[in-house]
């Protein structure tokens, strides 16, 4: 499904410095914790190079997750270290989990004169109003990492293959399952995030046959049990399952849900268990909760994002795997696309996604499963992390 990325190679001369070690000079990565309103905080330290206007506006969903804070700095470095740093400028705002703040941020960027908007929505459906405001001003909209749904005001989508993420999580559980009647606990992301549905859809596509043949028994969702014989679920059917197993991407909510469901589970749903956790933040919380239950003899649990804390959990045997999405590639894809558009070029895409209003042309990045066996090669040798960041690595 993924086409050749030859177009990116054509831009090596433009963005070759993306692959170099960042400059030793201060790039403005530190933030001021004294700012009173982080929802509308301007996070770009780029020097104004366009007569008071900004060319590329970037809106990220929250400062409360490590992933988005890391993305902030990567976006800054991507433009600052490119051959276009003297031509174009960017401004980065955080919406702090609020669609109202998100709309305000987009309106702020419109007033700055942006030509291109890169936006990772807090709520994929609610973000329609924000991107429509941008489209009304002739601004090109790039949905970043999360699809914005039910609107025609999106021009491009830069993403990882979210279906493949769920597939990888589900296959990992299957590959480590032996016997029949194995308790399977399902957890999911927020129902407001289209990616949560795509992750679950990918996982269900491989887990469902193993539920139907009795390898797994769903322990915590009556809706999933009722649909155990159905290979493909409608959006409504997925929504009913997510309604029972959502964590809303919140580690504390994941703890509460796991505790409640373990309390309700009978002895036959304990022992050696298998857990589909949607991302690393919730995986660690769920893992700690299951580990504290004396009736759980072992657990296998998935994750996503290769967060540093979860890599340490994997090294320590407290989390089984994570799906590594090299965000460096995603940031590069988004910034290359934005610069190409500013230069009047047409980016080459690798697929498309139906957002409910139209098919959105997309650039997709591949994903990698990481567990104890390949932490070193996937994350240390690739210089995503330093070995010194962790204990227990040989």
C-alpha positions in Angstrom: 0.0 0.0 0.0 2.9 2.3 0.7 4.4 3.8 -2.5 8.0 4.7 -3.1 9.2 7.8 -1.3 11.3 9.0 -4.2 9.8 12.5 -3.8 11.5 12.8 -0.4 14.8 11.9 -1.9 14.5 14.7 -4.3 14.4 17.1 -1.4 17.5 15.7 0.3 19.4 18.8 -0.7 16.7 21.0 0.9 16.4 19.1 4.1 19.6 17.1 4.5 20.4 18.7 7.7 17.3 17.0 9.2 19.5 13.9 9.4 22.4 15.6 11.1 23.1 16.2 14.7 21.3 19.3 15.9 23.4 22.4 16.2 25.1 22.9 19.5 23.7 26.4 19.7 20.5 27.1 21.7 17.5 26.5 19.4 15.0 27.9 21.9 13.8 24.4 23.0 13.3 25.4 26.7 9.9 26.6 27.7 8.8 29.1 30.2 6.8 27.3 32.9 5.6 30.6 34.3 3.3 31.2 31.3 -0.2 31.5 32.7 -2.3 30.1 29.8 -0.6 27.2 28.1 -3.6 26.6 25.9 -2.8 29.7 23.8 0.9 29.8 24.5 3.1 30.7 21.5 5.9 28.1 21.5 7.9 29.1 18.5 11.2 30.8 19.0 11.7 31.3 15.3 12.9 34.7 14.3 10.2 36.6 12.3 11.3 36.5 8.7 8.1 37.5 6.9 7.4 41.0 7.9 5.5 40.2 11.0 3.6 37.3 9.5 4.0 33.5 10.0 4.0 31.0 7.2 3.4 27.7 8.9 1.1 27.4 11.8 1.2 24.3 14.0 -1.4 23.3 16.5 -0.8 20.3 18.9 -3.4 18.8 21.2 -1.7 19.0 24.7 1.5 19.6 26.6 0.5 16.9 29.1 1.8 14.0 27.0 5.6 13.5 26.3 4.9 12.7 22.7 3.6 16.2 21.8 6.3 18.1 23.8 8.9 16.1 21.8 7.1 17.0 18.6 7.2 20.6 19.4 11.0 20.7 19.5 11.3 18.5 16.4 9.1 20.9 14.4 11.2 23.8 15.5 14.4 22.1 14.6 13.1 20.8 11.3 12.5 24.4 10.0 15.5 26.0 11.8 17.9 23.5 10.4 16.5 23.5 6.9 17.7 25.6 3.9 14.4 27.5 4.2 14.9 28.9 7.8 15.6 32.4 6.4 12.5 32.3 4.2 9.7 30.9 6.3 8.7 31.0 9.9 6.5 28.9 12.2 4.4 29.2 15.3 3.4 26.3 17.6 0.4 26.4 19.9 -1.1 23.9 22.3 -4.8 23.4 22.7 -4.6 21.6 26.1 -7.3 19.1 25.4 -9.9 21.8 24.5 -11.7 22.1 21.1 -12.5 25.7 22.0 -8.9 26.5 22.6 -8.0 24.7 19.4 -10.4 27.0 17.4 -8.9 30.0 19.2 -5.4 28.9 18.3 -6.3 28.5 14.7 -7.9 31.9 14.6 -4.7 33.3 16.2 -2.6 31.8 13.5 -4.9 33.0 10.8 -4.4 36.5 12.2 -0.6 36.0 11.9 -1.0 35.4 8.2 -0.2 31.7 7.9 -0.4 30.0 4.5 -0.3 26.4 5.7 -1.8 24.9 8.9 -0.5 21.6 10.4 -2.9 20.4 13.1 -3.1 17.4 15.3 -6.7 17.7 16.6 -7.9 17.1 20.1 -11.2 15.8 18.8 -11.2 14.8 15.2 -14.8 15.6 14.6 -15.0 18.8 16.6 -11.9 20.2 14.8 -14.0 20.7 11.7 -14.9 24.2 12.8 -11.2 25.2 13.3 -10.0 23.9 9.9 -13.0 25.3 8.1 -12.0 28.7 9.5 -8.6 28.2 7.9 -10.0 26.9 4.6 -12.2 30.0 4.4 -9.0 32.1 4.3 -7.5 30.0 1.6 -5.1 28.3 4.0 -3.9 24.7 3.1 -4.7 22.3 6.0 -2.5 19.3 6.8 -4.0 16.9 9.4 -1.1 15.6 11.4 -1.2 12.1 13.1 -4.9 12.3 13.8 -7.5 12.5 11.0 -10.0 15.3 11.1 -13.4 13.9 10.2 -16.7 14.9 8.5 -15.3 18.1 6.8 -14.0 18.9 3.3 -11.7 21.5 4.8 -8.7 19.2 5.0 -6.2 19.0 2.1 -3.7 16.4 3.3 -3.1 13.9 6.0 0.3 12.9 7.4 0.1 9.8 9.6 1.3 6.4 10.5 -0.6 3.4 9.3 -3.0 3.3 12.3 -4.7 0.1 11.1 -1.2 -1.6 11.0 -0.6 -0.4 14.6 -3.6 -2.3 15.9 -2.7 -5.3 13.7 0.8 -5.4 15.2 -0.6 -5.2 18.7 -3.1 -8.0 18.1 -0.6 -10.2 16.3 1.8 -9.9 19.2 -0.8 -11.2 21.6 -1.6 -14.1 19.2 2.0 -15.0 18.7 2.5 -15.5 22.4 -0.8 -17.4 23.1 -0.8 -21.1 23.7 -3.9 -23.2 24.4 -7.6 -22.2 24.6 -9.8 -20.1 26.8 -7.2 -17.5 27.5 -8.6 -14.3 29.2 -8.4 -11.3 26.9 -8.8 -7.8 28.3 -9.6 -5.1 25.7 -8.8 -1.4 26.2 -9.0 1.4 23.7 -8.3 5.1 23.3 -10.8 8.0 23.2 -13.9 7.6 21.2 -13.4 11.3 20.1 -10.2 10.2 18.3 -10.6 8.6 14.9 -7.2 6.9 15.4 -8.7 5.0 18.4 -11.1 3.3 16.0 -8.5 2.5 13.5 -6.2 1.0 16.1 -9.0 -1.1 17.4 -10.2 -2.1 13.9 -6.7 -3.3 13.1 -6.5 -5.3 16.4 -10.0 -6.8 15.9 -9.1 -7.9 12.4 -6.6 -10.4 13.7 -8.0 -11.1 17.2 -11.6 -11.8 16.2 -10.8 -15.2 14.5 -8.9 -16.2 17.7 -11.9 -15.1 19.8 -14.3 -17.0 17.6 -12.2 -20.2 17.8 -12.0 -20.1 21.6 -8.3 -19.2 21.8 -9.2 -16.0 23.6 -12.2 -15.3 25.8 -13.1 -11.6 26.2 -13.1 -10.8 29.9 -14.3 -7.2 30.1 -16.7 -6.3 27.3 -20.1 -7.8 26.8 -20.4 -6.0 23.5 -17.3 -7.6 22.2 -18.5 -11.0 23.4 -21.8 -10.5 21.5 -19.9 -9.6 18.3 -17.3 -12.4 18.6 -18.4 -14.1 15.4 -18.3 -10.9 13.3 -15.1 -10.3 11.4 -15.9 -6.7 10.3 -17.6 -4.3 12.6 -19.5 -1.2 11.7 -18.5 2.1 13.2 -21.5 1.9 15.5 -20.5 -1.6 16.7 -17.0 -0.5 17.3 -18.3 2.4 19.2 -20.3 0.2 21.5 -17.3 -1.8 22.4 -15.1 1.3 22.8 -17.8 2.7 25.1 -17.1 -0.2 27.5 -13.3 -0.3 27.2 -12.2 3.3 26.5 -9.4 4.8 28.6 -9.8 8.3 26.9 -6.0 8.1 26.7 -5.9 8.9 30.4 -3.7 6.7 32.6 -5.8 7.5 35.7 -8.9 6.5 33.9 -7.2 3.3 32.7 -6.3 2.5 36.3 -9.9 2.9 37.5 -11.3 0.9 34.6 -8.8 -1.9 35.1 -9.5 -2.0 38.8 -13.2 -2.1 38.3 -13.0 -4.8 35.7 -10.6 -7.0 37.7 -12.9 -6.8 40.7 -15.9 -7.9 38.5 -13.9 -10.7 36.8 -14.3 -14.2 38.1 -11.4 -16.5 38.9 -11.6 -18.0 35.4 -10.8 -14.6 33.9 -7.5 -14.3 35.9 -4.4 -16.4 36.0 -2.4 -15.9 32.8 -4.0 -13.0 30.9 -3.6 -11.1 27.7 -4.2 -7.3 27.5 -4.7 -5.1 24.5 -3.6 -1.6 25.8 -3.9 1.2 23.2 -0.8 3.2 24.1 2.2 3.4 26.5 0.7 5.7 29.0 -2.3 3.5 29.6 -0.3 0.3 29.3 1.9 1.2 32.2 -1.1 2.1 34.4 -2.9 -1.1 33.4 0.2 -3.2 33.9 0.7 -1.9 37.4 -2.9 -2.6 38.2 -2.8 -6.2 37.0 0.6 -6.8 38.6 -0.9 -5.8 42.0 -3.7 -8.4 41.7 -2.5 -11.6 43.5 -4.8 -13.7 41.3 -2.9 -12.6 38.1 0.0 -15.1 37.6 1.2 -13.4 34.4 0.2 -10.9 31.8 1.1 -10.0 28.3 0.4 -6.3 27.4 0.7 -4.2 24.3 1.6 -0.5 24.0 2.3 2.2 21.5 4.6 5.3 21.1 7.9 3.9 22.5 7.8 6.3 25.4 11.0 6.3 27.4 9.2 5.2 30.6 7.7 2.2 28.7 11.0 1.2 27.2 12.3 0.9 30.7 9.2 -1.1 31.6 9.9 -3.4 28.6 13.6 -3.8 29.7 12.3 -4.6 33.2 9.7 -7.1 32.0 6.7 -5.0 33.1 5.4 -4.2 29.6 5.6 -6.7 26.8 5.9 -4.5 23.7 5.3 -1.2 22.2 4.7 -0.1 18.6 7.4 2.3 17.6 6.3 5.1 15.4 9.4 7.1 14.5 8.0 10.5 14.9 11.2 12.0 13.4 9.9 10.7 10.0 6.4 12.0 10.6 7.6 15.5 11.5 9.9 15.5 8.5 7.0 14.4 6.2 4.8 17.2 7.5 7.4 19.9 7.3 8.6 18.8 3.8 5.0 18.8 2.7 4.4 22.3 4.1 7.6 23.7 2.4 6.7 22.0 -0.9 3.2 23.7 -0.8 4.8 27.1 0.0 7.1 26.5 -2.9 4.1 25.8 -5.2 4.9 22.1 -5.6 2.5 19.2 -5.3 3.5 16.6 -2.7 3.4 12.9 -3.7 1.1 10.9 -1.4 1.1 7.2 -0.6 -2.6 6.5 0.1 -5.9 8.1 1.2 -8.3 8.0 4.0 -12.1 8.6 3.9 -12.9 11.2 6.6 -16.6 10.9 6.1 -16.8 13.9 3.7 -14.1 13.1 1.2 -11.0 11.0 0.6 -7.9 12.8 2.1 -4.6 12.1 0.3 -2.1 10.9 2.8 1.6 10.2 3.4 2.0 7.2 5.6 5.0 6.1 7.7 5.7 2.5 8.7 5.6 1.2 12.2 8.0 -1.2 14.1 7.2 -3.6 17.0 9.7 -3.3 19.8 10.2 -5.7 22.7 13.1 -6.9 24.8 14.7 -8.6 21.8 15.2 -5.5 19.6 15.2 -2.5 22.0 18.9 -2.0 21.2 18.7 -2.2 17.4 15.4 -0.3 17.0 15.9 2.5 19.5 19.5 2.8 20.6 21.4 2.0 17.4 19.0 4.3 15.5 19.9 7.1 17.9 16.2 7.6 18.9 17.4 7.2 22.5 20.7 7.0 24.3 21.6 3.8 26.1 22.4 6.0 29.1 18.7 6.8 29.3 18.0 3.3 30.6 19.1 0.8 33.2 19.5 -2.9 32.4 20.8 -2.6 28.8 23.9 -4.7 28.1 
